[in-house]
Amino acid sequence: MPRAAGILFALALTSVPAFAQIASMNISMSPGDGVQFLVDGQAFYGSATFLWPQGSKHSLSVSPVEYGNTPKAQYVFNSWTINGPVPQTYDPLSLTVTADPSVQSIVASFTINYEFDLIYFTCPTDGSPCLSPGSVLVNNTAYNQTTSMYLVAGSAITVLAQPNPGYIFTGWINSPGSGNTGQAFTNTYTLNGPLSIYPQFYLSRPISVGITTAPSGLQVLADRTPIGSPASLEWGTGTVHAVGVTSPQTDLNGGTWAFSSWSDGGAQNHNYTVPDGYSTISLSAQFVQAYHLTLATNPTGLSLIVNGNASSSSLTFTGAAGTAYQISAPASQVDSQGRVNQFVSWSNGGAQSQTYTQAANDNRLTANYQVLGHLTLISNPPGLSFVVNGKTCVSPCGFDQPPGTQMSISVPSSIPLSGMSRLDFQGWQDSSSPTRTYTMTSSLQTLSASYQTMYMVASATTPAAGGAVLLQPASPDGFYPANTQLQASVSQNPGFQFKSWQGDLAGSQTLASLSVSGPKAIGAVFGPVPYLPPAAVQNAAGLTPVSGVAPGAVISIYGVNLAGSALAGPTSPLAQTLLNVTTTLGQQILPIYFVSPQQINVQLPYETQLGNQLLVLHQTGQSDVNAVFSAVRNAPGVFGIYHGDGTPVNAASPAAVGETLTITGTGFGPYDQNPQDGIAVPVGAAFNLLDAVTVTAGGSSSTALSAGPAAGSVGLNFATFQVPSSLPSGTSVPLNITINGADSNQLLLFLQ
């Protein structure tokens, strides 16, 4: 098997039943650059995928330490990571697995160790003394000769060189690009790969170096190691050493001292090269007495700027008298609680930014601040506009003001989003008014304006006169809060019947549910149906004082959608059906003058029995509708007044006193013999009214000169009378007829 990652290994399934399920499992090493593992005793490297019959068992194993393709790298086994059911117990280095489709991968995890080589001296192998020039401590373990070891990748390695007597240490050399170099006797490396270091030891003539301080007894740093003064050291000629001091320092009497200078003129911390030609050398660090400057803020926890650097408050600086400090307090800053603090003054009365010169004593300066209250305005939803103290802000927005400041806040009661949606103000957490005044405190406060999304639910009916859509709960303007559950129903106007819903509702049930998840539009479709109101049957002449109608008269049937259109029938004989409309009284079909959607005129048969009757309207394709009316002996109604030549009497053609006029009408009552229903009365036919007709004009009554059926017509009557001489001229008076105490409607009689 080749040493390569990504090998696809398929087991020949010569004896596997055809119905057995195959499980695919990937086994890999992490990291796996050439790391070996065994599957069923066969070696693989890096990663391999296996196809096994479900339920078959297989052994996996690794060595505790592996060596892959990376030179000087060692792989130490850690653990198995299994995707799927984990065995209850298993050997850390070996594992038995059962092929299972749910177990898709197994990973063996390793830790990488890199080789670390310490190269500087080899001790004799013949047993003679090992005269090493010195020892090197690697992570506190001492080695006195060349050594190789494996350490964890990425770990920190601290080395410390300790020369033996007669030798000096001059620095480190390491393999290129693999870490720090330097002359310090201690160094630290990060092991990001194999690393070799070479400590440099040399035979040297030691020079005695004396290090002192003024005043005596203070501490110095020699090769970064603190030592007390005075101190005596042995350094080799030409070697370089780091010397320095910490400043300030406190002596045994509690005095404070600040660094001033080195006797060699070097900086506070500098490298010193040991000169040749000397047997002893003296170095002295000079100090001067120092004093403390403590800087603080009120309230505490704020920051200050000292010598151009931002510093936390409550700092103490130490320096000699005359030391100058550039101190500044920021004009405003935010504390740990998020509150804004505004600078007020320094305790010494100095400017916000000032130069402070250290006196020969300790001192303390405090920057005093005023804590501002912070008000955050938010909205639900965010991004809405508020007006605060006359200025607009978009939420969320914040304000920092001294405690007690009055903030005038106003939010819109309603915000249009579109023609069909808007946001309505619901209230603050402590108020329901969109306009309010808030008084600032010293704390952090948040006011939240809550808005409710509102959607329009538009409704319409087809046709418009068909009825109305009713929504429960009702809304004054058609807008509802989002997700409101509505019950929709309809009210039907007379002459219409609900058919179906349109738009965001469907179906033909008159009651439907609607969730207002957004703008909605619903429509109710109505179909026309015949409708007769309670007083549908009336005298064709109009309303009369008599509530009933007389047999043989022309009657009007008023309603809605009584016919598809208007059509007049033949004058004689009258039709029984017009536009698929028929009216019946019991088994008798009524003669029809004309039909229209709102009115049908028919003749009431002469043989109609007096009393309450039921009229039925039939229209093809529609349900029958009924009307109850009363049939009475006399129910006169008058249409008009005419001159002898047949022209109408009106304001333009008034009647003269003594002139004989004709009144036309219907419902005058029975005859000695009744004319034939629906057939025009022949001219000259003799039909006599059984009841006398009285004509009253302007309060003057007289018996009609003649009365009877109008020749050439169906159901019409006439009466003649002479205009009384007692009536006033040049005016109009009311006129009506009376038969058996039954009065007709009134007409105006215009007089010359």
Secondary structure, 3 states (H helix, E strand, C coil): CCCCCCEEEECCCCCCCCCCCEEEEEEEEECCCCCEEEECCEEEECEEEEEEECCCEEEEECCCEECCCCCCEEEEEEEEEECCCCCCCCCCCEEEEECCCCCCEEEEEEEEEEEEEECCCCCCCCCCCCCCCEEEEECCEEECCCEEEEEECCCEEEEEEEECCCEEEEEEEECCCCCCCECCCEEEEECCCCEEEEEEEEECCEEEEEEEEECCCCEEEECCEEEECCEEEEEECCCEEEEECCCCEECCCCCEEEEEEECCCCCCEEEEECCCCCCEEEEEEEEEEEEEEEEEEECCCCEEEECCEEEECCEEEEEECCCEEEEECCCEEECCCCCEEEEEEECCCCCCEEEEECCCCCEEEEEEEEECEEEEEEEECCCCEEEECCEEEECCEEEEECCCCEEEEECCCEEEEECCEEEEEEECCCCCCCEEEEECCCCEEEEEEEEEEEEEEEEEEECHHHEEEEEECCCCCCEEECCCEEEEEEEECCCEEEEEEEECCCCCCCCEEEECCCCEEEEEEEEECCECCCCCEEECCCCCCCCCECCCCEEEEECECCCCCCEECCCCCCECCECCEEEEECCEECCEEEECCCEEEEECCCCCCCEEEEEEEEECCCCCEEEEEEECCCCCEEEEEECCCCCECCCCCCECCCCEEEEEEECCCCECCCCCCCCCCCCCCCCCECCCEEEEECCEEEECCEEEECCCCCCCEEEEEECCCCCCCCCEEEEEEEECCEECCCEEEEEC
